[in-house]
Amino acid sequence: MNLTYIKFFHGQQVARHLGAVKDTVYRWRERKGLPTHKIGRVCGNSSYLR
């Protein structure tokens, strides 16, 4: 069986990686469709940022 590992990041981690502020990342998520997944109470961005 081939299992795929996907890592999730918090908004602050994505912001640091992209050189943006956390609020901008959340705005991108809401307005521009930045791919996110909600797991429990946490909403995270998957590892599309390679």
PDB file of N, CA, C and O in Angstrom, chain B, residues numbered from 101:
ATOM      1  N   MET B 101       0.837  -1.172   0.000  1.00  0.00           N
ATOM      2  CA  MET B 101       0.000   0.000   0.000  1.00  0.00           C
ATOM      3  C   MET B 101       0.889   1.244   0.000  1.00  0.00           C
ATOM      4  O   MET B 101       1.856   1.318   0.758  1.00  0.00           O
ATOM      5  N   ASN B 102       0.563   2.213  -0.843  1.00  0.00           N
ATOM      6  CA  ASN B 102       1.335   3.447  -0.952  1.00  0.00           C
ATOM      7  C   ASN B 102       0.661   4.545  -0.134  1.00  0.00           C
ATOM      8  O   ASN B 102      -0.417   5.018  -0.495  1.00  0.00           O
ATOM      9  N   LEU B 103       1.286   4.945   0.950  1.00  0.00           N
ATOM     10  CA  LEU B 103       0.737   5.998   1.798  1.00  0.00           C
ATOM     11  C   LEU B 103       1.439   7.316   1.492  1.00  0.00           C
ATOM     12  O   LEU B 103       2.657   7.353   1.319  1.00  0.00           O
ATOM     13  N   THR B 104       0.672   8.385   1.426  1.00  0.00           N
ATOM     14  CA  THR B 104       1.223   9.711   1.174  1.00  0.00           C
ATOM     15  C   THR B 104       1.201  10.504   2.465  1.00  0.00           C
ATOM     16  O   THR B 104       0.190  10.528   3.167  1.00  0.00           O
ATOM     17  N   TYR B 105       2.293  11.142   2.776  1.00  0.00           N
ATOM     18  CA  TYR B 105       2.414  11.960   3.979  1.00  0.00           C
ATOM     19  C   TYR B 105       2.185  13.415   3.605  1.00  0.00           C
ATOM     20  O   TYR B 105       2.865  13.943   2.726  1.00  0.00           O
ATOM     21  N   ILE B 106       1.233  14.068   4.264  1.00  0.00           N
ATOM     22  CA  ILE B 106       0.955  15.477   4.025  1.00  0.00           C
ATOM     23  C   ILE B 106       1.171  16.227   5.335  1.00  0.00           C
ATOM     24  O   ILE B 106       0.596  15.873   6.364  1.00  0.00           O
ATOM     25  N   LYS B 107       1.989  17.247   5.290  1.00  0.00           N
ATOM     26  CA  LYS B 107       2.262  18.058   6.469  1.00  0.00           C
ATOM     27  C   LYS B 107       1.397  19.315   6.422  1.00  0.00           C
ATOM     28  O   LYS B 107       1.222  19.907   5.357  1.00  0.00           O
ATOM     29  N   PHE B 108       0.864  19.718   7.552  1.00  0.00           N
ATOM     30  CA  PHE B 108       0.043  20.916   7.637  1.00  0.00           C
ATOM     31  C   PHE B 108       0.773  21.998   8.407  1.00  0.00           C
ATOM     32  O   PHE B 108       1.543  21.712   9.324  1.00  0.00           O
ATOM     33  N   PHE B 109       0.523  23.254   8.025  1.00  0.00           N
ATOM     34  CA  PHE B 109       1.167  24.401   8.644  1.00  0.00           C
ATOM     35  C   PHE B 109       0.112  25.345   9.204  1.00  0.00           C
ATOM     36  O   PHE B 109      -0.995  25.443   8.674  1.00  0.00           O
ATOM     37  N   HIS B 110       0.462  26.032  10.270  1.00  0.00           N
ATOM     38  CA  HIS B 110      -0.392  27.083  10.817  1.00  0.00           C
ATOM     39  C   HIS B 110      -0.197  28.351   9.990  1.00  0.00           C
ATOM     40  O   HIS B 110       0.798  28.494   9.279  1.00  0.00           O
ATOM     41  N   GLY B 111      -1.154  29.266  10.090  1.00  0.00           N
ATOM     42  CA  GLY B 111      -1.084  30.511   9.341  1.00  0.00           C
ATOM     43  C   GLY B 111       0.201  31.287   9.576  1.00  0.00           C
ATOM     44  O   GLY B 111       0.748  31.875   8.644  1.00  0.00           O
ATOM     45  N   GLN B 112       0.685  31.295  10.803  1.00  0.00           N
ATOM     46  CA  GLN B 112       1.916  32.016  11.135  1.00  0.00           C
ATOM     47  C   GLN B 112       3.121  31.392  10.427  1.00  0.00           C
ATOM     48  O   GLN B 112       4.012  32.111   9.974  1.00  0.00           O
ATOM     49  N   GLN B 113       3.155  30.077  10.330  1.00  0.00           N
ATOM     50  CA  GLN B 113       4.255  29.397   9.647  1.00  0.00           C
ATOM     51  C   GLN B 113       4.239  29.709   8.153  1.00  0.00           C
ATOM     52  O   GLN B 113       5.287  29.938   7.548  1.00  0.00           O
ATOM     53  N   VAL B 114       3.048  29.718   7.565  1.00  0.00           N
ATOM     54  CA  VAL B 114       2.918  30.049   6.143  1.00  0.00           C
ATOM     55  C   VAL B 114       3.369  31.491   5.916  1.00  0.00           C
ATOM     56  O   VAL B 114       4.096  31.773   4.965  1.00  0.00           O
ATOM     57  N   ALA B 115       2.939  32.397   6.785  1.00  0.00           N
ATOM     58  CA  ALA B 115       3.315  33.805   6.658  1.00  0.00           C
ATOM     59  C   ALA B 115       4.827  33.977   6.723  1.00  0.00           C
ATOM     60  O   ALA B 115       5.401  34.711   5.919  1.00  0.00           O
ATOM     61  N   ARG B 116       5.468  33.315   7.660  1.00  0.00           N
ATOM     62  CA  ARG B 116       6.924  33.409   7.799  1.00  0.00           C
ATOM     63  C   ARG B 116       7.607  32.884   6.537  1.00  0.00           C
ATOM     64  O   ARG B 116       8.566  33.488   6.056  1.00  0.00           O
ATOM     65  N   HIS B 117       7.125  31.775   6.005  1.00  0.00           N
ATOM     66  CA  HIS B 117       7.715  31.167   4.807  1.00  0.00           C
ATOM     67  C   HIS B 117       7.586  32.084   3.587  1.00  0.00           C
ATOM     68  O   HIS B 117       8.495  32.155   2.760  1.00  0.00           O
ATOM     69  N   LEU B 118       6.451  32.787   3.480  1.00  0.00           N
ATOM     70  CA  LEU B 118       6.197  33.653   2.326  1.00  0.00           C
ATOM     71  C   LEU B 118       6.644  35.101   2.529  1.00  0.00           C
ATOM     72  O   LEU B 118       6.594  35.905   1.598  1.00  0.00           O
ATOM     73  N   GLY B 119       7.082  35.430   3.748  1.00  0.00           N
ATOM     74  CA  GLY B 119       7.499  36.802   4.031  1.00  0.00           C
ATOM     75  C   GLY B 119       6.320  37.757   4.113  1.00  0.00           C
ATOM     76  O   GLY B 119       6.432  38.923   3.733  1.00  0.00           O
ATOM     77  N   ALA B 120       5.197  37.270   4.605  1.00  0.00           N
ATOM     78  CA  ALA B 120       3.987  38.083   4.741  1.00  0.00           C
ATOM     79  C   ALA B 120       3.566  38.069   6.209  1.00  0.00           C
ATOM     80  O   ALA B 120       4.160  37.367   7.028  1.00  0.00           O
ATOM     81  N   VAL B 121       2.545  38.843   6.529  1.00  0.00           N
ATOM     82  CA  VAL B 121       1.999  38.808   7.887  1.00  0.00           C
ATOM     83  C   VAL B 121       0.843  37.813   7.931  1.00  0.00           C
ATOM     84  O   VAL B 121       0.241  37.497   6.905  1.00  0.00           O
ATOM     85  N   LYS B 122       0.547  37.327   9.126  1.00  0.00           N
ATOM     86  CA  LYS B 122      -0.477  36.296   9.301  1.00  0.00           C
ATOM     87  C   LYS B 122      -1.837  36.742   8.767  1.00  0.00           C
ATOM     88  O   LYS B 122      -2.539  35.945   8.145  1.00  0.00           O
ATOM     89  N   ASP B 123      -2.218  37.988   8.996  1.00  0.00           N
ATOM     90  CA  ASP B 123      -3.516  38.483   8.524  1.00  0.00           C
ATOM     91  C   ASP B 123      -3.622  38.411   7.004  1.00  0.00           C
ATOM     92  O   ASP B 123      -4.701  38.148   6.473  1.00  0.00           O
ATOM     93  N   THR B 124      -2.524  38.638   6.306  1.00  0.00           N
ATOM     94  CA  THR B 124      -2.523  38.545   4.841  1.00  0.00           C
ATOM     95  C   THR B 124      -2.782  37.117   4.397  1.00  0.00           C
ATOM     96  O   THR B 124      -3.525  36.896   3.440  1.00  0.00           O
ATOM     97  N   VAL B 125      -2.193  36.154   5.064  1.00  0.00           N
ATOM     98  CA  VAL B 125      -2.412  34.745   4.733  1.00  0.00           C
ATOM     99  C   VAL B 125      -3.888  34.389   4.921  1.00  0.00           C
ATOM    100  O   VAL B 125      -4.469  33.693   4.088  1.00  0.00           O
ATOM    101  N   TYR B 126      -4.492  34.860   6.004  1.00  0.00           N
ATOM    102  CA  TYR B 126      -5.909  34.585   6.251  1.00  0.00           C
ATOM    103  C   TYR B 126      -6.790  35.264   5.197  1.00  0.00           C
ATOM    104  O   TYR B 126      -7.810  34.712   4.783  1.00  0.00           O
ATOM    105  N   ARG B 127      -6.390  36.462   4.770  1.00  0.00           N
ATOM    106  CA  ARG B 127      -7.140  37.151   3.704  1.00  0.00           C
ATOM    107  C   ARG B 127      -7.049  36.371   2.396  1.00  0.00           C
ATOM    108  O   ARG B 127      -8.044  36.238   1.683  1.00  0.00           O
ATOM    109  N   TRP B 128      -5.860  35.855   2.075  1.00  0.00           N
ATOM    110  CA  TRP B 128      -5.692  35.042   0.867  1.00  0.00           C
ATOM    111  C   TRP B 128      -6.591  33.814   0.936  1.00  0.00           C
ATOM    112  O   TRP B 128      -7.193  33.414  -0.060  1.00  0.00           O
ATOM    113  N   ARG B 129      -6.674  33.225   2.120  1.00  0.00           N
ATOM    114  CA  ARG B 129      -7.517  32.040   2.299  1.00  0.00           C
ATOM    115  C   ARG B 129      -8.981  32.377   2.010  1.00  0.00           C
ATOM    116  O   ARG B 129      -9.680  31.616   1.341  1.00  0.00           O
ATOM    117  N   GLU B 130      -9.432  33.504   2.512  1.00  0.00           N
ATOM    118  CA  GLU B 130     -10.833  33.881   2.362  1.00  0.00           C
ATOM    119  C   GLU B 130     -11.163  34.385   0.965  1.00  0.00           C
ATOM    120  O   GLU B 130     -12.206  34.030   0.415  1.00  0.00           O
ATOM    121  N   ARG B 131     -10.301  35.201   0.382  1.00  0.00           N
ATOM    122  CA  ARG B 131     -10.629  35.893  -0.869  1.00  0.00           C
ATOM    123  C   ARG B 131     -10.106  35.216  -2.120  1.00  0.00           C
ATOM    124  O   ARG B 131     -10.733  35.290  -3.176  1.00  0.00           O
ATOM    125  N   LYS B 132      -8.978  34.565  -2.013  1.00  0.00           N
ATOM    126  CA  LYS B 132      -8.330  34.041  -3.218  1.00  0.00           C
ATOM    127  C   LYS B 132      -8.282  32.520  -3.271  1.00  0.00           C
ATOM    128  O   LYS B 132      -7.706  31.949  -4.197  1.00  0.00           O
ATOM    129  N   GLY B 133      -8.877  31.865  -2.293  1.00  0.00           N
ATOM    130  CA  GLY B 133      -8.951  30.418  -2.341  1.00  0.00           C
ATOM    131  C   GLY B 133      -7.667  29.684  -2.014  1.00  0.00           C
ATOM    132  O   GLY B 133      -7.413  28.616  -2.571  1.00  0.00           O
ATOM    133  N   LEU B 134      -6.850  30.229  -1.123  1.00  0.00           N
ATOM    134  CA  LEU B 134      -5.661  29.501  -0.676  1.00  0.00           C
ATOM    135  C   LEU B 134      -6.120  28.167  -0.084  1.00  0.00           C
ATOM    136  O   LEU B 134      -6.963  28.161   0.813  1.00  0.00           O
ATOM    137  N   PRO B 135      -5.591  27.045  -0.560  1.00  0.00           N
ATOM    138  CA  PRO B 135      -6.082  25.743  -0.096  1.00  0.00           C
ATOM    139  C   PRO B 135      -5.836  25.530   1.393  1.00  0.00           C
ATOM    140  O   PRO B 135      -4.699  25.605   1.858  1.00  0.00           O
ATOM    141  N   THR B 136      -6.893  25.266   2.127  1.00  0.00           N
ATOM    142  CA  THR B 136      -6.793  24.978   3.561  1.00  0.00           C
ATOM    143  C   THR B 136      -7.681  23.789   3.893  1.00  0.00           C
ATOM    144  O   THR B 136      -8.572  23.423   3.127  1.00  0.00           O
ATOM    145  N   HIS B 137      -7.420  23.203   5.036  1.00  0.00           N
ATOM    146  CA  HIS B 137      -8.213  22.081   5.524  1.00  0.00           C
ATOM    147  C   HIS B 137      -8.472  22.298   7.002  1.00  0.00           C
ATOM    148  O   HIS B 137      -7.563  22.672   7.744  1.00  0.00           O
ATOM    149  N   LYS B 138      -9.690  22.070   7.433  1.00  0.00           N
ATOM    150  CA  LYS B 138     -10.020  22.208   8.847  1.00  0.00           C
ATOM    151  C   LYS B 138      -9.989  20.830   9.487  1.00  0.00           C
ATOM    152  O   LYS B 138     -10.649  19.893   9.036  1.00  0.00           O
ATOM    153  N   ILE B 139      -9.204  20.737  10.547  1.00  0.00           N
ATOM    154  CA  ILE B 139      -9.089  19.489  11.297  1.00  0.00           C
ATOM    155  C   ILE B 139      -9.436  19.819  12.744  1.00  0.00           C
ATOM    156  O   ILE B 139      -8.656  20.471  13.438  1.00  0.00           O
ATOM    157  N   GLY B 140     -10.579  19.381  13.193  1.00  0.00           N
ATOM    158  CA  GLY B 140     -11.030  19.746  14.535  1.00  0.00           C
ATOM    159  C   GLY B 140     -11.282  21.233  14.590  1.00  0.00           C
ATOM    160  O   GLY B 140     -12.046  21.768  13.787  1.00  0.00           O
ATOM    161  N   ARG B 141     -10.647  21.905  15.533  1.00  0.00           N
ATOM    162  CA  ARG B 141     -10.811  23.348  15.639  1.00  0.00           C
ATOM    163  C   ARG B 141      -9.694  24.112  14.952  1.00  0.00           C
ATOM    164  O   ARG B 141      -9.678  25.342  14.966  1.00  0.00           O
ATOM    165  N   VAL B 142      -8.766  23.391  14.357  1.00  0.00           N
ATOM    166  CA  VAL B 142      -7.607  24.023  13.727  1.00  0.00           C
ATOM    167  C   VAL B 142      -7.790  24.053  12.215  1.00  0.00           C
ATOM    168  O   VAL B 142      -8.155  23.050  11.601  1.00  0.00           O
ATOM    169  N   CYS B 143      -7.533  25.209  11.627  1.00  0.00           N
ATOM    170  CA  CYS B 143      -7.572  25.329  10.177  1.00  0.00           C
ATOM    171  C   CYS B 143      -6.138  25.511   9.728  1.00  0.00           C
ATOM    172  O   CYS B 143      -5.484  26.472  10.133  1.00  0.00           O
ATOM    173  N   GLY B 144      -5.638  24.619   8.907  1.00  0.00           N
ATOM    174  CA  GLY B 144      -4.246  24.687   8.493  1.00  0.00           C
ATOM    175  C   GLY B 144      -4.078  24.598   6.992  1.00  0.00           C
ATOM    176  O   GLY B 144      -4.965  24.139   6.272  1.00  0.00           O
ATOM    177  N   ASN B 145      -2.935  25.041   6.540  1.00  0.00           N
ATOM    178  CA  ASN B 145      -2.588  24.969   5.127  1.00  0.00           C
ATOM    179  C   ASN B 145      -1.750  23.733   4.916  1.00  0.00           C
ATOM    180  O   ASN B 145      -0.816  23.471   5.674  1.00  0.00           O
ATOM    181  N   SER B 146      -2.077  22.970   3.888  1.00  0.00           N
ATOM    182  CA  SER B 146      -1.317  21.746   3.654  1.00  0.00           C
ATOM    183  C   SER B 146       0.009  22.056   2.978  1.00  0.00           C
ATOM    184  O   SER B 146       0.296  23.208   2.652  1.00  0.00           O
ATOM    185  N   SER B 147       0.785  21.057   2.778  1.00  0.00           N
ATOM    186  CA  SER B 147       2.169  21.249   2.327  1.00  0.00           C
ATOM    187  C   SER B 147       2.278  21.519   0.837  1.00  0.00           C
ATOM    188  O   SER B 147       3.141  20.944   0.174  1.00  0.00           O
ATOM    189  N   TYR B 148       1.439  22.365   0.299  1.00  0.00           N
ATOM    190  CA  TYR B 148       1.599  22.802  -1.081  1.00  0.00           C
ATOM    191  C   TYR B 148       2.797  23.733  -1.188  1.00  0.00           C
ATOM    192  O   TYR B 148       3.236  24.045  -2.295  1.00  0.00           O
ATOM    193  N   LEU B 149       3.330  24.179  -0.067  1.00  0.00           N
ATOM    194  CA  LEU B 149       4.469  25.105  -0.049  1.00  0.00           C
ATOM    195  C   LEU B 149       5.757  24.293   0.036  1.00  0.00           C
ATOM    196  O   LEU B 149       6.336  24.165   1.115  1.00  0.00           O
ATOM    197  N   ARG B 150       6.193  23.763  -1.050  1.00  0.00           N
ATOM    198  CA  ARG B 150       7.413  22.943  -1.032  1.00  0.00           C
ATOM    199  C   ARG B 150       8.583  23.716  -1.545  1.00  0.00           C
ATOM    200  O   ARG B 150       9.694  23.188  -1.603  1.00  0.00           O
TER     201      ARG B 150
END
